[in-house]
Amino acid sequence: MASSFRHKAETAAGALAFLTLIGAAVGFALADQTSRVTSDLSDVQKLEGASTDAALYRANLAIAVAGVAARDQATVAAAVAAGYEALDLLTEMTSLGANFADDLTLLREAARQVGDSLNTDDPDAAADEALSAAGPALNRIASQLAAASRELTAAIAAEQAEAGRAARLSSFSAALIAPALVLLAYRRSARRRLDHQRLQAELQRTNDLGRAKDELIAGLSHQLRTPLTGIQGFASAVLEQAEHGQLDTSRVMEMTGAIYEESQDLGRMIDDFLVASRSEAGSLSFVLVPSLMADAIRPVVEATNRAGRHLTLEIEDQLVLVDPSRVRQLLRNLIDNAYSHGREPVALRGRRRGDRYELQVVDLGPGIPPADLAKAFAGFVHSGREATVTGSLGLGLHVARTLAEGLGSDLVYRREKNETIFEIELPLVPSTPEDADSYSLAVG
């Protein structure tokens, strides 16, 4: 009897040990599968980012070609530099099996040709030839990235199916071992599911952002073409009148003013796109210097007046620590937003608040609809298939918030009585004698 009991006990212990070993093996397999799925999801995100980089290169090359058409060396140089940055990021994708070194060499050569086209006899033809040469290479790269992404997605699906079968076996084994092991397996499974859901959500967010950027870039050439067409048309009219000796001073002034306004729109669009792109890449820089607020905002006020807009000024002049060019771009976007979507009169207000300087752009419009508030400041949410306000890429408030953060502040929106207010706070330069001496050279 004792021998039989001992035999049964040894058999049960052996079975339990066997089940424990199976459970441990299955748990190890699940952990390994989860690790592979995580790695594959990370690679899929990198491939999506590479697709976005290829699209950014295409867009910057188009901007450079548009700059050649406008004979704007600064625009061409900036766009070509941004294109090179996108190619540098694409080069890193060779580790994922996407081998397009020859095509990258071709794209670098195309960017160089566009950059040098202004020095040729026929800049437009040279730029268009380089743009045409880059098209097939970009298409091949897009095909390789898509194929690599599909392979990884298939591998993830297979791993998930295998992980599901292993999870069911693990749960069965653990249920036979002990309730405590069941609880432990459940907690681990729940944790893995949460991690997987988080990765899936991040992948979805990345995909949505990539699609939104692609749509924005799809409409970029059309948006840039609008002010370029206006510039070319007005310039052609002036030249035609000059050839026929029919120049009228008032008419020339009118058309020259229109050319200036169209070029301002073009410049703002390019500035906004470059700020958004550099912010995404983490390469947006700021140079903070002491500056009188009146001096910092004067170019914006003068440009607004030249455009025939009446801007009410309520400015208390103070010495602030800012990047003047970034402050001007921020204010241009907010003022343009107020005139485009708000209601006049539009006011620019500034006053000291303790150790900070409070700067506001105010209008009497209805403000941002509550349903649109969550996405109003987001970047790359505008569809390239939709019409935009003239001189806009749909990035104005996103760029303004990005610039405010770079200046050490935040862009705050609020409704107060009947006013729509956008506000930032800037640091004042300390007014102690020692600090005043240290800043005197910079300010002077």
C-alpha positions in Angstrom: 0.0 0.0 0.0 2.8 2.4 1.0 4.7 1.5 -2.1 1.7 2.1 -4.3 1.1 5.5 -2.7 4.7 6.4 -3.1 4.6 5.4 -6.7 1.6 7.6 -7.3 3.2 10.5 -5.5 6.3 10.2 -7.6 4.2 9.9 -10.8 2.2 13.1 -9.8 5.4 14.9 -9.0 6.9 13.9 -12.3 3.8 15.0 -14.2 3.8 18.3 -12.3 7.5 18.8 -13.1 6.8 17.9 -16.8 4.0 20.4 -16.9 6.1 23.0 -15.2 8.8 22.5 -17.8 6.3 22.8 -20.6 4.9 25.9 -19.1 8.4 27.4 -18.8 9.3 26.5 -22.4 6.0 27.9 -23.7 6.6 31.1 -21.6 10.1 31.5 -23.1 8.7 31.0 -26.6 6.1 33.7 -26.0 8.7 36.1 -24.7 10.9 35.5 -27.7 7.9 35.9 -30.1 6.9 39.1 -28.4 10.5 40.4 -28.7 10.5 39.6 -32.4 7.1 41.2 -33.0 8.3 44.3 -31.2 11.5 44.5 -33.3 9.5 44.0 -36.5 7.0 46.7 -35.6 9.9 49.0 -34.9 11.3 48.2 -38.3 7.9 48.9 -40.0 7.8 52.3 -38.3 11.3 53.0 -39.7 10.2 52.0 -43.2 7.2 54.3 -42.9 9.5 57.1 -41.8 11.7 56.4 -44.8 8.7 56.7 -47.1 8.0 60.1 -45.5 11.7 61.1 -46.0 11.4 60.1 -49.7 8.3 62.2 -50.0 10.0 65.1 -48.3 12.9 64.9 -50.8 10.4 65.0 -53.6 8.7 68.0 -52.1 12.0 69.9 -51.5 13.2 69.1 -55.0 9.9 70.6 -56.3 10.4 73.7 -54.1 14.0 74.0 -55.4 12.7 73.9 -59.0 10.1 76.5 -58.2 12.9 78.6 -56.7 14.8 78.3 -59.9 11.7 79.4 -61.9 11.6 82.5 -59.5 15.4 82.9 -59.7 15.5 82.8 -55.9 18.9 81.5 -54.9 18.1 81.4 -51.2 15.0 79.3 -51.7 16.9 76.9 -54.0 19.8 76.5 -51.5 17.5 75.9 -48.5 15.3 73.4 -50.4 18.4 71.5 -51.7 19.9 71.3 -48.2 16.6 69.9 -46.8 16.6 67.4 -49.7 20.1 66.2 -48.7 19.0 65.8 -45.1 16.1 63.5 -46.3 18.6 61.5 -48.4 20.9 61.1 -45.4 18.0 59.5 -43.4 17.1 57.3 -46.3 20.7 55.9 -46.4 20.1 54.4 -42.9 17.4 52.1 -44.3 19.9 49.7 -46.0 20.0 47.9 -42.6 16.4 46.8 -43.3 17.2 45.1 -46.6 16.1 48.1 -48.7 19.2 48.4 -51.0 18.9 51.5 -53.2 22.4 52.9 -53.0 22.6 53.5 -56.7 19.3 55.4 -56.7 20.4 57.5 -53.7 23.5 58.5 -55.7 21.3 59.5 -58.6 19.0 61.5 -56.3 22.0 63.4 -54.8 23.2 64.2 -58.3 19.7 65.4 -59.2 19.7 67.7 -56.2 23.1 69.0 -57.0 22.1 69.7 -60.6 19.0 71.7 -59.4 21.2 73.6 -57.0 23.7 74.5 -59.8 21.0 75.1 -62.5 20.9 78.9 -61.8 24.5 79.0 -63.1 23.6 77.4 -66.5 22.4 79.1 -69.7 18.9 77.7 -69.4 18.1 77.2 -65.6 14.5 76.1 -66.1 15.5 73.4 -68.6 18.3 72.2 -66.4 16.1 72.1 -63.3 13.2 70.3 -65.1 15.7 67.7 -66.5 17.0 67.0 -63.0 13.5 66.7 -61.6 12.5 64.3 -64.4 15.6 62.2 -63.8 14.8 61.9 -60.1 11.3 60.5 -60.7 12.1 56.9 -61.6 14.6 56.6 -58.8 12.1 57.8 -56.3 9.5 55.4 -57.6 12.0 52.5 -57.3 12.8 53.5 -53.7 9.1 53.7 -52.8 8.5 50.2 -54.3 11.4 48.7 -52.3 10.2 50.3 -49.1 6.6 49.1 -49.7 7.9 45.6 -50.4 10.0 45.5 -47.3 7.1 46.8 -45.2 4.8 44.1 -46.6 7.3 41.4 -45.8 7.6 42.6 -42.2 3.8 42.9 -41.8 3.4 39.3 -43.0 6.1 38.2 -40.5 4.3 40.0 -37.7 1.0 38.3 -38.6 2.7 34.9 -38.6 4.3 35.6 -35.2 1.1 36.8 -33.7 -0.7 33.6 -34.9 2.0 31.4 -33.4 2.0 33.5 -30.2 -1.8 32.9 -29.9 -1.4 29.1 -30.2 1.4 29.2 -27.6 -0.6 31.3 -25.3 -3.5 28.9 -25.3 -1.1 26.0 -24.6 0.5 27.9 -21.8 -2.8 28.7 -20.2 -3.9 25.1 -20.3 -0.6 23.9 -18.8 -0.7 26.6 -16.1 -4.3 25.7 -15.2 -3.1 22.1 -14.5 -0.2 23.3 -12.4 -1.8 25.6 -9.9 -4.1 28.6 -9.7 -1.1 30.8 -8.8 0.5 30.0 -12.1 -2.7 30.7 -13.9 -2.8 34.2 -12.3 0.9 34.8 -13.2 0.3 33.7 -16.8 -2.7 35.9 -17.1 -0.9 38.9 -15.8 2.0 38.4 -18.2 -0.4 37.8 -21.1 -2.3 41.0 -20.2 1.0 42.9 -20.0 2.0 41.6 -23.4 -1.4 42.5 -24.9 -1.1 46.0 -23.5 2.4 46.4 -25.0 1.2 45.1 -28.3 -1.8 47.4 -28.3 0.5 50.3 -27.5 2.8 49.4 -30.4 -0.1 49.0 -32.7 -1.5 52.4 -31.7 1.9 54.0 -32.2 2.2 52.4 -35.6 -1.3 53.6 -36.6 -0.3 57.2 -35.4 2.8 57.0 -37.5 0.9 55.8 -40.6 -1.7 58.5 -40.2 1.0 61.1 -39.9 2.7 59.8 -43.0 -0.5 59.8 -45.0 -1.3 63.3 -43.9 2.2 64.5 -44.9 1.9 62.8 -48.2 -1.4 64.6 -48.9 0.1 67.9 -47.9 3.1 67.3 -50.1 0.8 66.2 -53.0 -0.7 69.7 -52.9 2.5 71.6 -52.3 3.5 72.1 -56.0 0.0 73.5 -56.8 0.1 75.8 -53.8 3.6 77.1 -54.8 2.5 77.5 -58.4 -0.3 79.9 -57.5 2.0 82.8 -56.2 4.6 82.0 -58.9 2.0 82.3 -61.6 0.9 85.7 -60.2 4.5 86.9 -60.1 5.2 85.8 -63.6 1.9 87.3 -64.9 2.4 90.7 -63.4 6.1 90.8 -64.4 5.1 89.9 -68.0 2.5 92.7 -68.1 5.1 95.2 -66.9 7.6 94.0 -69.6 5.0 94.1 -72.3 4.0 97.7 -71.5 7.7 98.7 -71.4 8.3 97.1 -74.9 5.4 99.2 -76.3 6.4 102.3 -74.5 3.1 102.4 -72.6 4.4 102.4 -69.0 2.1 104.2 -66.6 3.6 105.0 -63.2 0.5 104.2 -61.2 -0.1 101.0 -63.1 3.5 99.9 -62.6 3.3 100.7 -58.9 0.1 98.6 -58.7 1.6 95.6 -60.4 4.9 95.9 -58.5 2.9 95.9 -55.3 1.0 92.8 -56.4 4.4 91.1 -57.3 5.7 92.0 -53.8 2.6 90.5 -52.1 2.7 87.3 -54.1 6.4 86.9 -53.3 5.6 87.5 -49.6 3.0 84.7 -49.8 5.6 82.4 -51.4 8.2 83.2 -48.8 5.8 82.6 -45.9 4.8 79.2 -47.4 8.4 78.1 -47.7 9.3 79.4 -44.3 6.4 77.5 -42.7 7.2 74.3 -44.5 10.9 74.4 -43.5 10.1 75.2 -39.9 7.6 72.2 -39.7 10.1 69.9 -41.4 13.1 70.9 -39.3 11.0 70.7 -36.1 10.0 67.1 -37.1 13.7 66.3 -37.7 14.8 68.0 -34.4 17.0 70.5 -36.2 15.2 73.8 -35.7 17.5 76.3 -34.1 17.0 79.6 -32.2 19.4 82.4 -31.4 18.2 84.4 -28.4 19.5 88.0 -28.1 18.3 91.1 -26.2 16.0 93.1 -28.4 13.5 96.0 -27.9 10.1 94.7 -28.7 9.3 97.7 -30.9 12.4 96.9 -33.1 11.5 93.2 -33.2 7.9 93.7 -34.5 8.5 96.8 -36.7 9.1 94.8 -40.0 5.8 92.8 -39.4 3.8 96.0 -38.8 5.3 97.7 -41.9 4.5 94.7 -44.1 0.9 94.6 -42.8 0.5 98.2 -43.5 1.9 97.8 -47.0 -0.7 95.1 -47.6 -3.5 97.7 -46.9 -4.5 96.2 -43.6 -5.1 98.3 -40.5 -3.4 96.8 -37.5 -4.1 98.4 -34.1 -1.0 98.7 -32.0 -1.0 98.7 -28.2 2.7 98.0 -27.5 4.6 98.8 -24.3 8.3 98.8 -25.4 10.5 96.6 -23.3 13.8 94.8 -23.6 13.2 91.1 -24.2 15.3 88.0 -24.8 14.2 86.6 -28.1 15.1 85.4 -31.6 13.8 88.4 -33.6 13.3 86.6 -36.9 11.4 83.8 -35.2 9.2 86.3 -33.3 8.4 88.0 -36.6 7.5 84.7 -38.3 5.3 83.8 -35.4 3.5 87.1 -35.5 3.1 87.0 -39.3 1.3 83.6 -39.0 -1.0 84.8 -36.2 -1.8 88.1 -37.9 -2.5 86.4 -41.2 -4.7 83.9 -39.3 -6.6 86.7 -37.7 -7.3 88.5 -41.1 -8.1 85.2 -42.9 -10.4 83.6 -40.3 -11.2 86.3 -37.8 -12.9 89.7 -38.0 -11.4 93.2 -38.0 -10.2 95.2 -36.2 -7.1 93.2 -35.5 -4.9 94.3 -32.7 -1.3 93.6 -31.6 -0.9 94.1 -27.8 2.2 93.9 -25.6 2.8 94.7 -22.0 4.9 93.7 -19.1 3.6 91.2 -16.6 6.0 90.8 -13.7 9.3 89.3 -15.1 7.6 88.3 -18.4 6.4 90.2 -21.5 2.8 89.3 -22.6 2.3 89.5 -26.4 -1.1 89.1 -27.9 -2.8 89.0 -31.4 -6.5 89.8 -30.9 -9.4 89.9 -33.4 -13.2 90.0 -33.1 -13.9 86.8 -35.0 -15.8 83.8 -33.8 -12.7 81.9 -32.8 -11.9 78.2 -33.4 -15.0 75.9 -33.5 -14.9 73.5 -30.4 -14.9 70.5 -32.8 -11.7 71.7 -34.5 -9.8 72.9 -31.4 -8.0 69.5 -30.8 -6.4 69.5 -34.2 -6.1 73.3 -34.8 -2.5 73.3 -33.6 -1.4 69.9 -35.0 1.1 69.6 -37.8 0.4 68.1 -41.2 -3.3 67.7 -40.7 -4.3 69.6 -43.8 -5.3 67.6 -46.8 -3.4 68.4 -50.0 -6.7 67.8 -51.9 -8.5 70.7 -50.1 -8.2 74.4 -51.0 -6.3 76.5 -48.6 -6.2 80.2 -47.8 -4.0 82.1 -50.2 -0.4 82.0 -49.1 -1.0 79.1 -46.7 -0.2 75.5 -46.3 -2.5 74.9 -43.4 0.5 74.9 -41.0 0.1 78.4 -39.6 -1.0 77.7 -36.0 1.2 74.6 -35.7 4.3 76.6 -36.8 3.3 79.4 -34.5 3.1 77.0 -31.5 6.4 75.4 -32.5 8.2 78.8 -32.6 6.6 79.8 -29.3 8.0 76.7 -27.6 11.4 77.3 -29.1 11.3 80.8 -27.6 10.7 79.2 -24.1 6.9 79.9 -24.1 3.7 78.4 -25.2 1.0 79.6 -27.6 -2.2 80.0 -25.6 -5.6 80.4 -27.3 -8.7 81.7 -25.5 -12.0 83.5 -26.0 -12.5 86.5 -23.7 -15.8 88.4 -24.1 -16.1 88.9 -27.9 -12.4 88.7 -28.6 -10.3 85.8 -30.0 -6.9 86.0 -28.3 -3.6 84.2 -29.2 -1.0 84.9 -26.5 2.7 84.1 -25.8 4.9 85.2 -22.9 8.5 86.2 -23.5 11.4 86.6 -20.9 12.4 90.1 -20.1 16.1 91.0 -20.0 17.0 91.7 -16.3 17.4 95.4 -15.6 20.1 95.3 -12.9 23.2 97.5 -13.6 25.4 94.5 -14.0 23.1 92.8 -16.5 22.5 96.1 -18.3 26.3 96.5 -18.9 26.6 92.9 -20.2 23.8 93.5 -22.7 24.7 97.1 -23.9 26.9 96.0 -26.8 24.3 93.5 -28.1 21.5 96.0 -27.9 23.4 98.9 -29.4 
